[in-house]
């Protein structure tokens, strides 16, 4: 078992014998740091469980009071200790990103969710990185909530659920939701549905009963961005609103409808995954 000792806080001056900064972090002797780790084992619930039940399991061992998992020193949930290691891996190694900082740590140390702690908590909170690094993506535009519809059936949302188990010739579901009072229509269809067929389903199941809406909100499904669908809505005067990429909350009414429909159908389908079309009636 290699001799591992500890790293002093990066904010304090350290001697060359106490720390080695390289692409892989190693540690020199620092008894105070080792004592913090050893004492932390008695307070960290995960480490206590590992000490009680993990010793003897392949890859888990205890040496000189320190706990190892496959030659990786286990670091307990002690804020000063973990912060010091993050400082050594990130601050002292030229403030590289999470991948390189994690690579410097993971060959010597281990604790649950170490990579997540580094890339979601420590590095985003690094003041020097915030001051000196330029953004690599375009600024995100402001998000505006949708207006409340003036009346029923004037503003609706469209979305698809599926693919679903084949039943009675259908394997897809078109959902239409009125944003004002959450009135919905559930229309079975197929995955190879064409824009012309989608327009026909909308006409028969919604327009003939509720009239033509002023606005239709949908995601960027290939049917909703097709030339036929766009030309149809220009002729009828309906305004199309497409949700932006990775922002499903724009079409939140449909998302809630889909969640409720899927949950409800689970209670009515047969054991062979048939009967969901009949359950829509």
C-alpha positions in Angstrom: 0.0 0.0 0.0 1.6 3.3 -1.0 2.2 5.8 1.8 -0.3 8.6 1.4 -0.3 11.7 3.6 -2.1 15.0 3.3 -2.1 18.4 1.6 -2.0 21.6 3.6 -4.5 24.3 2.8 -3.7 25.9 -0.5 -4.1 29.4 1.1 -1.3 28.6 3.5 2.4 28.5 2.5 3.6 24.9 2.2 7.0 23.4 1.8 8.1 21.5 -1.3 8.2 18.3 0.8 4.6 18.5 1.8 2.9 18.7 -1.5 3.5 17.5 -5.1 1.4 19.3 -7.8 1.3 17.3 -11.0 -1.2 16.1 -13.4 -2.0 13.5 -10.7 -2.1 14.8 -7.2 0.0 13.0 -4.6 0.5 13.9 -1.0 3.4 14.4 1.4 3.4 14.0 5.1 1.0 16.2 7.1 -0.2 14.6 10.3 -2.8 17.3 11.1 -4.5 16.7 7.7 -4.4 12.9 8.2 -6.0 13.3 11.6 -8.9 15.4 10.1 -9.5 12.6 7.6 -9.4 9.9 10.3 -11.7 11.8 12.6 -14.1 12.5 9.7 -14.6 8.7 9.3 -16.5 8.7 12.6 -18.9 11.5 11.5 -19.6 10.6 7.9 -22.5 8.2 7.7 -21.3 6.7 4.4 -17.7 6.1 5.7 -19.1 4.6 9.0 -21.1 2.1 6.9 -18.1 1.3 4.8 -16.0 0.7 7.9 -18.6 -1.5 9.4 -19.5 -3.7 6.4 -17.0 -2.9 3.7 -13.7 -4.1 5.2 -12.7 -7.4 3.6 -14.8 -6.8 0.5 -12.7 -6.8 -2.7 -10.9 -3.5 -3.1 -11.8 -2.1 0.3 -9.1 -2.0 3.0 -7.9 -0.1 6.0 -4.2 0.8 6.5 -2.7 3.0 9.3 -6.2 4.1 10.3 -7.0 5.3 6.7 -9.6 3.8 4.5 -8.9 2.8 0.9 -11.0 1.7 -2.1 -8.8 0.1 -4.7 -5.8 2.2 -3.6 -7.8 5.4 -3.6 -7.8 7.2 -0.3 -11.4 7.6 1.0 -12.0 11.3 1.9 -14.9 11.8 4.4 -17.5 14.6 4.3 -15.2 17.2 6.0 -15.6 20.6 4.3 -12.0 21.8 4.9 -10.5 18.6 3.7 -12.4 18.3 0.5 -12.1 22.0 -0.2 -8.3 21.8 0.2 -8.2 19.0 -2.4 -10.3 21.0 -4.8 -8.0 23.9 -4.4 -5.0 21.8 -5.2 -6.7 20.2 -8.2 -8.2 23.3 -9.6 -6.7 26.5 -8.3 -3.0 25.3 -8.2 -3.3 23.6 -11.5 -4.0 26.8 -13.5 -7.8 26.8 -13.1 -8.4 24.2 -15.7 -12.0 22.9 -16.3 -13.7 20.1 -14.4 -12.4 17.3 -16.6 -8.7 18.0 -15.9 -9.3 18.9 -12.3 -11.2 15.7 -11.7 -8.4 13.7 -13.5 -5.9 15.1 -11.0 -8.0 13.9 -8.1 -9.6 10.6 -9.1 -6.4 8.5 -9.4 -5.6 9.1 -5.8 -8.7 10.0 -3.9 -12.3 8.8 -3.7 -15.6 9.9 -2.2 -19.2 9.6 -3.6 -20.2 12.2 -6.2 -16.7 13.7 -6.2 -17.0 14.7 -9.9 -20.5 16.2 -9.4 -19.3 18.2 -6.4 -16.4 19.6 -8.4 -18.2 20.5 -11.6 -21.5 21.7 -10.1 -20.4 23.3 -6.8 -16.8 24.2 -6.6 -15.8 25.3 -10.1 -18.9 27.4 -10.8 -18.2 29.2 -7.5 -14.6 29.9 -8.3 -14.2 33.7 -8.2 -11.1 33.8 -10.3 -12.7 31.8 -13.0 -15.7 34.1 -13.1 -13.4 37.1 -13.4 -10.9 35.8 -15.9 -12.6 33.3 -18.2 -14.7 34.4 -21.2 -18.1 32.8 -21.9 -18.0 30.2 -24.6 -21.7 30.3 -25.5 -24.0 33.0 -26.8 -26.1 34.9 -24.1 -29.5 33.3 -23.5 -32.4 35.5 -24.6 -35.1 36.5 -22.0 -37.9 34.0 -21.6 -41.5 35.5 -21.5 -44.5 33.7 -20.2 -47.4 33.1 -22.6 -50.4 35.4 -22.5 -53.6 34.1 -20.9 -56.1 33.3 -23.6 -59.1 35.6 -23.9 -61.6 32.8 -24.4 -62.1 29.1 -24.7 -60.7 27.3 -27.7 -58.7 30.3 -28.9 -55.3 29.1 -27.9 -54.5 25.4 -28.0 -51.4 23.1 -27.8 -50.5 20.1 -29.9 -48.2 17.2 -29.0 -47.6 13.5 -29.6 -47.3 10.7 -27.1 -45.5 7.5 -28.2 -44.5 5.3 -29.6 -47.1 3.1 -27.8 -47.7 -0.6 -28.0 -49.4 -1.6 -31.3 -53.1 -1.7 -30.7 -56.0 -1.8 -33.2 -53.7 -0.4 -35.9 -52.4 2.5 -33.8 -49.1 3.1 -32.1 -49.1 6.9 -31.5 -51.4 9.5 -29.8 -52.0 13.1 -30.8 -53.1 15.3 -27.9 -54.8 18.6 -28.3 -55.2 20.8 -25.2 -57.1 24.1 -24.7 -54.9 26.3 -22.6 -57.7 28.2 -20.8 -59.8 25.4 -19.4 -57.6 22.3 -20.1 -60.2 20.7 -22.4 -58.4 17.9 -24.3 -58.8 15.6 -27.3 -57.0 12.3 -27.5 -56.6 11.0 -31.1 -55.0 7.7 -31.8 -52.7 7.7 -34.9 -49.5 6.2 -36.2 -45.8 7.1 -36.1 -45.7 7.5 -39.9 -48.4 10.2 -39.8 -48.1 12.7 -42.6 -48.7 16.4 -42.3 -51.8 16.1 -44.6 -53.2 13.4 -42.3 -52.4 15.4 -39.2 -54.3 18.3 -40.6 -57.3 16.0 -41.4 -57.3 14.7 -37.8 -57.2 18.2 -36.4 -60.1 19.3 -38.7 -62.3 16.3 -37.8 -61.6 16.1 -34.1 -61.2 19.7 -33.1 -62.2 22.3 -35.8 -65.6 20.7 -36.5 -66.5 20.8 -32.8 -64.8 23.8 -31.4 -64.0 26.1 -34.4 -60.7 27.5 -35.6 -58.3 28.7 -32.8 -56.3 31.9 -33.0 -53.0 30.3 -31.9 -51.5 26.9 -31.9 -48.5 26.1 -29.7 -46.4 23.0 -30.4 -42.8 21.7 -30.3 -40.7 21.5 -33.4 -41.9 18.1 -34.6 -41.2 17.5 -38.3 -45.0 17.7 -39.0 -45.4 21.1 -37.3 -42.5 22.7 -39.3 -43.5 21.2 -42.7 -44.3 23.5 -45.6 -47.8 22.0 -45.9 -48.6 22.7 -42.2 -47.2 26.3 -42.4 -49.1 27.1 -45.7 -52.3 25.7 -44.2 -52.1 28.0 -41.2 -51.2 31.0 -43.3 -54.4 30.5 -45.4 -56.6 30.0 -42.3 -55.0 32.9 -40.3 -53.9 30.8 -37.4 -50.7 31.9 -35.7 -48.2 29.2 -35.0 -45.9 29.3 -32.0 -43.1 26.8 -31.8 -41.3 26.0 -28.6 -37.5 26.7 -28.6 -35.1 23.8 -28.3 -34.7 22.3 -24.8 -37.5 24.5 -23.4 -40.5 22.1 -23.2 -42.1 24.4 -20.6 -43.2 26.6 -23.5 -45.6 23.8 -24.3 -46.4 23.1 -20.7 -50.1 22.4 -21.2 -49.3 19.6 -23.5 -46.6 18.2 -21.3 -49.0 18.1 -18.4 -51.7 16.5 -20.5 -49.2 13.8 -21.8 -48.1 13.0 -18.2 -51.7 12.6 -17.1 -52.7 10.5 -20.1 -49.8 8.1 -19.7 -50.5 7.7 -16.0 -54.2 7.0 -16.6 -53.6 4.6 -19.5 -51.4 2.4 -17.2 -54.4 1.5 -15.2 -56.6 0.4 -18.1 -54.3 -1.4 -20.5 -54.4 -5.2 -20.5 -51.5 -7.4 -19.4 -50.5 -7.9 -23.1 -50.3 -4.1 -23.5 -53.5 -4.0 -25.6 -56.7 -2.1 -25.1 -55.3 1.5 -24.7 -57.2 2.7 -27.8 -60.5 1.4 -26.3 -59.6 3.1 -23.0 -59.6 6.5 -24.8 -63.3 6.3 -25.5 
